[in-house]
Amino acid sequence: MDAATLNGFSALARWPVPDRQDWLDKQSTKYKQMVLIISNMTQTRDIQTALETFRQHGGVLRTSQALTQGIHPAALYKLVEDGQLTRLARGLYRLSSAREFSNPDLAVVATKTSDAVVCLISALAFHGITTQVPRAVHLAVPRGRYAGLRLRTPPVKIYRFDVPTFDQGVELHKIDGVPMRIYSVARTLVDCFKYRNKLGLDVAIEALRFARLRKRISNREILHFARLLRQDRVMAPYLESVT
């Protein structure tokens, strides 16, 4: 970095805080305007091109993804106005001609999140080992490393899992063509026993019974996560008695 640049930063640092922040805000605004101008120059308003881009991405795109892929905002508005796009949530669109989602809540969440993991009741429902119907999508996020999840619909319930074991048992599944991180059957069973005071012990026992019947899961798989999450003593009597 040359002397002139260093002197410039030094002078900026001596400005009163309101003046310095005002200058930085103006520079940020100018940068955003420049990016918008460049983006508009490279984006297309062609409807057929926009439709083909949606098809190439499984029929679902966020606004930011659509713009990055070269679709002009005017083309998006036109497609919505003509009924060729359906607005699933704020900033999230799906081709109206695409087949209906088999699991719309998880499909929407999958397009909105990347580091969260479907857990507990929602994971049980996905794996087909519960009679519970989740009223919200249960999502796990790393404890202390997650600022927040901006989702109005569908409703979500956030759980903060310990960082060292957060990625253990994570599986990647496609929800209506969209990749989604979901905890495995064995990991989910152990998590349900860990959160039994919130979910209910009966929910955890029922899931264990269904897992044995439908998934043919072994005690070895369950015990691996039970020891990892320090639930082995809690689960031991149920692993022996539940068949």
N, C-alpha and C positions, 0 to 999 in steps of 0.2 A: 504494500500500500504506500503511495507516494506521500510526500510532505504536505502537499496541498489538500489531499483528501483528509489526512489526519487533522490538519488545522481546521477543516470544515466541520468535522465531527466535534472537535474541541469547542468550537464556537457555538455549535448547536447545543452542546451539553450545558453551556453557561446561560442559555436562554431561560427566562422564567417558565415554570412548568406549563401554565396555560398556553403561552405563545408557542412553546416547543410542541405541545400536543396538537395545537391547531395546524401547525406547519406539517406535521406528520400525517394528520387526517387528510389534508389537502393533497399531499403526495399520493396517499393511498387511493383517494378518489380519482386522481388523474390516471393512476395505473389501471384501475378497474375500467375506466372509460376507454383506455387504449386497448385493453384486452377485449372489451366488448366490440369495439370497432373492427379489430382484426378478425374476431370470431364471425361477425356478421358478413365479412368479406368472403369467408371460406365456407359458410353454411348455405345449404340449398333450400329453396322454397318448393322444390318439385315434390308433389304429393306422392307419386309412385316410388320415388327414391326413398322418401321417408317411410313409407309402408314396408318396403323391402328391408330397410334397416331394422325396423321393429321385428320382422319375421326372423331375421338372422340372429336376434337376441331373445328368442323364445316368446316373442309377442309382448314383452313387458320391459319398460324402461323408465328410469327416473328422469326428471327434467334435465338434470345436470348431465346424465349419460347421453340423452338425446342430443343436447347441444354439442357435447364432445364428439359425438359421432357425425356431426355436420348437419343436423336438422335445424333449420331456422325456426325461431319461436312462432313466426307467422304460420308456418306449416303445421306446427303442433295445434295452434288454435283452430286452424281450418279443419283439421282432422277431427277434433273434438266437436266442433260446430256441425260437421256433416255426419256425426254419429259413427265415424270409423274408429275412433278411439274412445275408451271408457276410462274415466278418472276413478281409480281405486282409492286413492288417498291423496293428500296434498303432495304435489310434485311426483306422482306415480301414475303411469298410464299403461293400459293394456289394449291390444287390438280387440275390437268388438267381435271380429270374426273368429278369434281364437277360442278353443274349447274352454268351458268353464273350469275353474280351479277345483280340484278334488278337496283341497284343504286351503280355502282362501285366506284365513288368518295367518297361517304359517307362510303361505306364499308371499303375502304382503310384507311380513316381518323379514323374510329372507332377502327381499330386495332393499330393505331399509337398514339392515344391520350386517356387519361383517365379523366383528369380534365377539359378539354375544353367542351363547349356546342355549338351545332349547333344553329345558330341564324339568324335573319333577313331574307334575300332573300332565303337562303338555307332552313331555317325552313318553310317559306311560301311555297316553292316548295314541301317540304316533306308533308306538310298538304294539298296540292292541292288547295291553295287559292291565286294563282298569275298566271299571264301569262308571268312573267319574267323568263328568263333562266339564272341562276347564272353562271358567267364565272369562278368563284372560289368558294370554300366552305367557307361560312361565319361562323367564329367561335368566340365565346366570351370566354375571359379568365379573371380571377380576376385582377383588376387594382393593380399594385404595387407588386403582388405576383407571377408573371409569368416571368421566365427568357427568354423563347423563345420556339418556336415550330420548330423542325427539320423535315421539310417536303419539298421535292422537287416536288414530284408529289403525288396527284393532287395539283394544285395551291390553296392556302388558303389566305383568307383575315381576319386578326385578328382585333377584336374590344375589347377594355378593358372596362369591365363593373364594376360598383361600387361593392365593396366587401359585404357590408351589405345586398344588395338585389340580389346578384349574383345567389344564389341557389333557389330563389323564381320562381316557375313556371317551374322547370326542370322536364322533364318526361324521363323515360328510355324506349327506343324502341329498338327492334332488327332489325338491318340492315343486311339482308342476313345471319341471325344467329349470328351476332356480336352485343353485346349491345352498344348502343350509346345514349348519353345524348342530348336531344333536348328540346328547350323551347316549352311550350304549345301554342295553338292557341291564347288564350287571351293575354299571356305575349308577344308573338311575334308581335301581332297587336300594342300593346302599344310601344314596342321597335321601330317599324317602324315609328310611329308618332314622337317618341323622336329623331330618326335619319333622320327625313324627309328632312333636308337640304342636306344630303349626298345621300339619296336614291331617293328622289323626293316625294312630297306630293301625287302625283297621284298614286304612288305605294302603299302607305299606305291606301288611300281611296278605291282603287280597292280591296285590301286585305280585308278590312272591309266589303265591299259589298259581296264578295265571301264567307266570313266567315258566314255572315248572311244567305245567300242562301243555302250553302252546309253543314255547321256545326251546324246551329241553335243555335248559341252562344248567350247568354243573355247579356244585358247591365250590369247586376250585376257582371258577371265574368270579363268583360272588365274594369269596373270602379274600381274593387278591385286592379288591377295592375296599372291602370291609377293614382290612388291616391298614391299608393306605390312608383311610379316612377315620381310623380309630373307632370303628363301630363293630369290631369282631366280637367283643364280649356281649354287646347288646343283641347282636343278631344270632349268636350261637344257639340259644334254645329254639329259636324259630326255624333255623335251618335244619334242626333235627326233627322237629315236630310237624312242620308244614310239608305236605306231600301233594 
